Every structure is written in structure tokens, then in C-alpha cells.
Amino acid sequence: MKPGLYKNKKLVMSWENLLDCDIIHLEEGVLTTNYIPDTEDNEEIYDVSELDTNISGSELNGLLVLPNDGTIKELGETCFCATPNLTGVILPDSLEIINRAAFATSGITELNVPENVREIRSNTLFACNKLKSIKLPENISFVDFYGMSQRKKENVKLTIGKNVYNSVSEFEEEMHIINNLKEGKLDDLLDKYTFKRINELSGMDKLIKTNFEEDFYEDL
């Protein structure tokens, strides 16, 4: 697909027109849109729930295909924030960072993150009420799901590399167990999980041998 904005599978605005109409901005590898949160003295907004979703985003209606020519390295803060009619964004392979609140209150239904992305920062998916699935690269080093409601976490399918989770909540639960294992907090897990389950989630016999006394390991 050529870069640009699509509606009902038809190209309605080319990438060049999006740039010419000042809807999209690209400077030094950072992509932004014409929406800038209204803050006093340009201070950073920390509570994205205060953003007015009615003042921007009407131009971005449909599916946006970004150019895969190596020019885009980051999605800027609030890049596609307040775009309720934006149904999806096809991201380029060159993308490395998705900054804070990049898709907050947008209408995207899925987020497929390219292999080179290493960071997804806070509030990226705040109030994305139509979101159904997230696909992340296996080697991603930082993901912050802060800002997603608990209900949404329980209903959004998550894929990380070859690992498939029924929900973001399931992934966070497993990370909680593994982090406790790494910190040697076995007692914190015993009331809720069996030794067998703990061992399955760690997936690393050496980790257990290192962090726990031998008699605990033998019970596994």
C-alpha cells in the first residue's frame, strides 16, 4: 500500500498531501501531528484524561499507512492522540520509539509494533476503547501499559514474539511472578501459585537454583 490515508480501502489523501496540508509533521526522524495539547506555559500534561478529544483529529479518518523509507524513527508525544476516527496505523520498520500518549483516545483497533521498536512509553494506549489486539517484537526492552484501564487489559489479546497471551492482564501476572522469582520472594508466591506453576513460569532451572535454597528446588 502506498503511504497515505485510506478510507474503505481507498486512498483519500497521499502522504505528500498530509505533509503539505500541515496535518502531519516529520522533523529529524520524529513524527508529530497538528494536535498539540493545550497546557499552561507549554508544561507537559501528566494526566492525559484531561485532553480534549473534540478539538483535533477529524482529518485523520480511516487507516493511515506511514512511509517505510527509513525516515521515521519516533512517534512524538501525543502523536495520534485525540483521533477517534483513526482506525489504524501501519508503522514503518525504521521505527524505534513510541513516545508517551502516542495513541491515547484514538480509535485504533490493533497495534502491530515493528521489530526495531525498543520502547513504548506511558499512556500510549490510554482510552483506546476499540483496541482488540497488540503485537510486540520479542526483543522489546521497555513497555509501559500505564493508562490502560483494568477492563481493557483483561480484554486485549497480546502477542510478544511467539508468545501469545489471552490478555495484557495475563502477561502482567506472569511478569509479577517472574520478577518475584528474580528477587527471591518465593514466600510471596506460595499462597497463590503451586511450585509446578512457578517453575513453569520461570522457565529457568538455573534461576531457581540461584535464588532459592536447595531444599526448595528439590520440592519442584
N, C-alpha and C positions, 0 to 999 in steps of 0.2 A: 504494500500500500504506500502511496506517495504521502509524504508528510503534509499534515493539514487537519482540518476539522471535518468530520463526517457525520452525516445525519441520514438515517435509514440507508446506510451503506453507500451513500453518495457523497462525494467531495463537495462541500459547500463553501469552503474557504481554504485556499492554499496556505502553506507555511509562509510564503513570501507576503501574502496579503495580511496574515496575522501580525507579522512584524511591521508592515507598512501602516497598518491601522492602529498601531500602538497598543494592541491587545496583549501581545507577548513581547518580552524584552530578553535579550541574551547579551550578556556582557562578561567577558573574561571567563567563560565557561559556566556562568551561573544563570539559570533560567528563572525569570520572575514574570508576573503578570501586571495588569494595570490596577490591581487591588492592593492597596496599602492600608493596613489597619489604622484607624483614627485614634491616636494616642496623644496625650499631653506632652509637649516638648519632645515628640518622637521617642518617648520611652517605650521599651519593649513590653508587649502585652504578655502577662503570665497566665491569665485566665481567659482561654480562648472562647469560653462560653459567653463572654461579653461582646464578641464580634457581631456586627450587624450583618446578617446573611442576605439582606434585601437590597444592599446598595451596590452589589457587584456581581459579576459572574454571568450576567444574562447573555453576553456574547458567546460564551463557551457552552454551547448547547449540542450535545452529542458525544461522539468519540474523537479524541484528539490523538493523532499519531505524530510523535516527535521525530525529527530527523536523526537517522542513525549514521551520522557522518563524522562522529568524534568531537563535535563542537560543544556538546552539553556534558558537563562534569557534575553539576549540582542542581538540585531543585531548591530554590531560595526559600526562606521563611515565608509561610502563608502563600506559597506559590499558586496553588489552586484552591485556596480557602474561599468559602462562600460561593461555590459554583454548584448549586443544587441540580442544575440541568446537565452537568458534565457526567456522562455515564461511564466513561473510562478513559485511561491514558495509556498508550503503548510507549513504554520507556526505552531509551536507546542503550545499547551495550556499553557505551562510554560512561554512563552514569556511575558515580562513586558515592555520593552522599545525598540523602533525602533529609532536608532540614525541617526544623520544627513547624508543626501545623501545616505541612505542605498540602494535605488533602482535607483538612478539617472542614466539616459541614458541607463537603462535596457530595455529589450523587453517584460516585463510582460504585460499581457492583463487585469488582475484584481488583486486586493489586498483584501484578506479576513483576517481581523485582529482578533485574538483570544480575548476572553472575559477578560483575565488578563492584556492585554496591557493598560497602563495608559498614555503613552507619545509617540507621533510621532513627531519627530523634523524636523527642516527646511530642505528644498531641498530634502526631501525623495523621491519625485516623479518628480524631475527635468527632463525635456525632455524625459518622458516616453510616447513616441508618439503613442504607440499601446494600451495604457491603455483605458479601456472602463468602468470599474466599481470599486467602492471602498465600502467595507462593514466594518463598525466600531462598536465596542461594545458600548452599551448605556451609560456605566459609564466611558467612556474615559475622562480624565481630561485636556489633552493638545494635540491639533492637530495644526500643522503649515503647511499650504498649500503654504507657500512661495516657489517660484521657479517654480510653475506650471504656464504655460502661460495662459492668459485670454481665449484664444480659447479652450485650453484643459479643463479649468474649466467649460466652457459652454457646453462641450460635454461628460463629465464623470458623469455617474449616481452615486449617493451617498446614502448609507443606513446607518443610525445610530440607532441601536436597531430596533424598529418597525417603525421608521420614514424614509420615502423614499422621496428623493429629485431628481428631474429631472436632476440636475447638481450641481456641487460644488458651482457654482455662486449663485444658488438659496439659498443654505444653508448660504452662506456668507451674502447675502442680508438680510435674516431673522435674523441672528446674529447681524447685524448692527442695525436693528430696535430694537431688544430686549435690546442691550447694551445702546442705546439711551434712552430707556424707564427707564432702571435702573438708568441712570444718570439724569433723569428728563428733558431730552431735547425734550420735546414734540413739541416745535415750529419748530425744525429741521425736523420733520417728516410730519407736516401738509400739506406742499406744494406737497408732493409726495404720501401720503397714506391717506385713509379715517380713521375716528375714528373706524369704524367697523373692518377694516383690522388691525389696530394697536391693537385693543382688541383681535382679533383672534390670532395674533402672540404672544402677551404676554402670553395668556392663563392663566393669573393670575389676577383676580379682585383685590386681596389684594395688588398686586404690583402697580396697577394703583392708588388705593385709597391712598397708602402710598406716592407715588411720585408726584401726581398731586393734585391740588386744587379740592374741591368738585364739583364746577360747571363744570369743565372739565369732571369729572367722570359721572355726570348726563347726559351729552350730549351723552355718549356712550350708 
